[in-house]
């Protein structure tokens, strides 16, 4: 709690400095504890690992049916996603990731780099270390984090209402135990089954705007009690009862 308070105070200070002194070239002293710190302003044409980290956090702020690549290259699609992120949080929407944008991102992430409204434990009810799936434990955990950031954007778009996850990462043994498909995206850590309120159809419909390649819900076989979203890179949607 103390770390979060200090982080928010530093972020607020940076925003105030930017407002008084004009454009600031770097992320300054604001930081996100054990998570990630940006050290420069990012705009169209820049590239690097810091762009990838930005893309992870704005990948849920895309256009209908769009999937943002985590390629470290700040192109038009990344600029558009940053702009939508800024609009969603009432920031100056110029598509440039500078102090105000980073300060908001710092507010939205916990020290383990997950978004504040989601946790690794929600995305892994199978085992604690993300092992035993179709990819390495590290890759599965990273995929889960990326999925949570998309869900954070979706949560915001739905009016900041809670989104409930019934199933995330599964090892092969867990997947077999619940009767999952042999090629389930849950094995990769980038899938989440959503339940409760908002309605399953609302979730399936809204997910189309937040970078999910796979969306399956009511009307699709064995999906009448949940809406499934995943991070596949090609579109596969089916929720017939919801018009998806």
C-alpha positions in Angstrom: 0.0 0.0 0.0 2.9 2.4 0.9 4.6 1.6 -2.4 1.5 2.4 -4.4 0.9 5.7 -2.5 4.5 6.8 -3.2 4.2 5.8 -6.8 1.0 7.8 -7.3 2.6 10.8 -5.6 5.6 10.7 -7.9 3.3 10.3 -10.9 1.2 13.3 -9.9 4.4 15.4 -9.4 5.6 14.5 -12.9 2.3 15.5 -14.5 2.4 18.8 -12.6 5.9 19.5 -13.8 4.9 18.7 -17.4 2.0 21.0 -17.2 4.1 23.9 -15.8 7.2 23.5 -17.9 5.8 22.2 -21.2 6.8 19.0 -22.9 9.2 16.8 -21.0 11.5 14.6 -23.0 11.7 11.6 -20.7 9.7 9.8 -18.0 11.7 11.6 -15.4 11.8 10.2 -11.9 8.3 8.7 -11.8 8.6 4.9 -11.6 6.6 1.8 -11.0 8.4 0.1 -8.2 9.4 -3.4 -9.2 7.6 -3.2 -12.5 8.8 -1.2 -15.6 10.0 2.4 -16.0 10.0 4.2 -19.3 13.0 6.5 -19.8 12.0 8.5 -22.9 9.0 9.8 -24.8 7.8 7.4 -27.4 6.2 8.4 -30.7 5.6 7.2 -34.2 8.9 6.0 -35.7 10.6 5.0 -32.5 11.4 1.3 -31.7 12.8 -0.8 -29.0 11.9 -2.9 -26.0 10.3 0.1 -24.3 7.9 0.3 -27.3 7.0 -3.4 -26.8 6.3 -2.7 -23.1 4.0 0.1 -24.2 2.2 -2.1 -26.8 1.5 -4.7 -24.1 -0.4 -2.1 -22.1 -2.3 -0.5 -24.9 -3.1 -3.6 -27.0 -6.6 -3.6 -25.6 -7.3 -0.1 -27.0 -7.7 -1.0 -30.6 -10.3 -0.8 -33.4 -12.9 -3.4 -34.1 -11.3 -6.7 -35.0 -7.8 -5.3 -34.8 -4.9 -7.1 -33.2 -1.9 -5.0 -32.2 1.5 -6.6 -32.8 4.0 -6.7 -30.0 6.9 -5.9 -32.4 8.6 -3.0 -30.7 8.0 -0.8 -33.7 5.9 2.4 -33.0 3.8 2.5 -36.2 0.4 3.9 -37.0 -1.5 1.1 -35.3 0.4 1.7 -32.0 -0.2 5.4 -32.3 -3.9 4.8 -32.7 -3.9 2.5 -29.7 -2.1 5.0 -27.6 -4.6 7.7 -28.7 -7.5 5.5 -27.7 -5.9 4.8 -24.4 -5.4 8.5 -23.8 -9.0 9.2 -24.7 -10.3 6.5 -22.4 -8.5 8.1 -19.4 -9.2 11.7 -20.3 -5.6 12.6 -21.3 -4.5 14.8 -24.1 -5.0 12.5 -27.1 -2.0 13.1 -29.4 -0.8 9.5 -29.8 2.5 10.3 -28.2 3.5 8.4 -25.0 5.0 10.9 -22.7 4.9 11.8 -19.0 1.1 12.0 -18.6 0.6 8.7 -20.5 3.3 6.9 -18.5 1.9 8.3 -15.2 -1.5 6.8 -16.0 0.1 3.5 -16.9 2.0 3.5 -13.6 -1.3 4.1 -11.8 -2.8 1.1 -13.6 -0.1 -1.4 -12.9 0.9 -3.3 -9.8 4.6 -4.0 -8.9 4.4 -7.3 -10.8 3.3 -5.5 -14.0 -0.2 -6.9 -14.0 -3.0 -4.4 -14.3 -4.5 -3.3 -11.0 -7.9 -5.1 -11.4 -6.5 -8.5 -12.4 -4.0 -10.9 -10.9 -1.9 -13.9 -11.9 -3.8 -16.1 -9.5 -7.1 -15.3 -11.4 -5.4 -16.3 -14.6 -3.9 -19.5 -13.1 -6.2 -21.7 -11.1 -4.4 -24.8 -12.3 -1.0 -24.5 -10.5 1.1 -21.7 -9.2 4.0 -21.7 -11.6 2.4 -21.8 -15.1 4.2 -25.0 -15.9 3.1 -28.0 -17.8 1.4 -26.3 -20.7 2.2 -26.0 -24.4 4.9 -23.3 -23.9 7.4 -22.6 -21.2 6.2 -21.4 -17.8 7.8 -18.0 -18.5 6.0 -17.7 -21.8 2.6 -18.8 -20.4 2.9 -16.2 -17.6 3.8 -13.5 -20.0 0.9 -14.4 -22.2 -1.4 -14.2 -19.2 -0.1 -10.7 -18.4 -0.8 -9.6 -21.9 -4.3 -11.0 -21.8 -5.0 -9.2 -18.5 -4.0 -5.9 -20.0 -6.6 -6.4 -22.8 -9.2 -7.3 -20.2 -8.3 -4.1 -18.3 -9.1 -2.0 -21.4 -12.3 -4.0 -21.8 -13.2 -3.4 -18.2 -12.7 0.3 -18.6 -14.9 0.4 -21.8 -17.7 -1.4 -20.0 -17.8 1.3 -17.4 -15.2 0.0 -15.0 -17.3 -2.9 -13.9 -15.6 -6.1 -12.6 -14.9 -8.9 -15.0 -14.8 -12.4 -13.5 -12.4 -15.1 -14.8 -13.4 -18.7 -14.2 -10.4 -20.3 -16.0 -7.1 -19.1 -17.4 -3.9 -21.0 -17.9 -4.2 -24.8 -17.8 -1.5 -27.4 -17.8 -2.1 -30.4 -20.0 -3.3 -32.4 -17.0 -5.7 -29.6 -15.9 -7.0 -29.2 -19.4 -7.7 -32.9 -19.7 -9.4 -32.9 -16.3 -11.9 -30.3 -17.4 -12.4 -31.8 -20.9 -10.6 -29.0 -22.8 -9.8 -29.2 -26.4 -6.4 -30.8 -27.1 -5.2 -27.5 -28.8 -6.9 -25.2 -26.3 -5.4 -21.7 -26.0 -5.6 -22.2 -22.3 -2.5 -24.3 -22.7 -0.6 -21.2 -23.8 -1.7 -18.9 -21.0 -3.4 -16.4 -23.3 -7.0 -17.4 -22.8 -9.6 -16.5 -20.2 -13.1 -17.8 -19.6 -15.4 -15.0 -18.4 -18.5 -15.5 -16.3 -21.1 -13.5 -14.3 -22.0 -9.9 -14.9 -21.8 -8.2 -17.4 -23.8 -10.7 -19.4 -22.0 -13.3 -21.5 -23.3 -11.7 -24.7 -22.1 -8.3 -23.6 -18.7 -9.7 -22.9 -18.6 -11.5 -26.3 -19.7 -8.4 -28.2 -17.4 -6.0 -26.4 -14.3 -8.3 -26.8 -14.3 -7.6 -30.5 -12.9 -4.1 -29.7 -10.1 -5.1 -27.5 -7.6 -7.2 -29.5 -8.8 -10.7 -28.9 -8.4 -13.1 -31.9 -10.5 -15.8 -30.4 -14.0 -15.1 -29.0 -16.4 -17.9 -28.3 -19.6 -17.6 -26.3 -23.3 -18.5 -26.1 -24.5 -20.6 -29.0 -21.0 -22.1 -29.7 -20.8 -25.7 -28.5 -20.0 -26.0 -24.8 -19.9 -22.2 -24.3 -23.3 -21.4 -23.0 -22.1 -20.8 -19.5 -19.1 -18.6 -20.3 -17.5 -16.4 -22.8 -14.0 -17.4 -23.9 -11.4 -14.9 -25.2 -7.9 -15.5 -26.3 -4.8 -14.0 -27.9 -4.5 -16.0 -31.1 -3.2 -13.8 -34.0 -5.9 -14.7 -36.5 -9.6 -14.0 -36.0 -11.9 -16.8 -34.9 -15.2 -15.6 -33.4 -18.4 -17.5 -32.7 -21.1 -16.6 -30.3 -24.2 -17.1 -32.4 -26.7 -16.3 -29.7 -25.0 -12.9 -29.3 -24.7 -12.0 -33.0 -20.9 -12.6 -32.9 
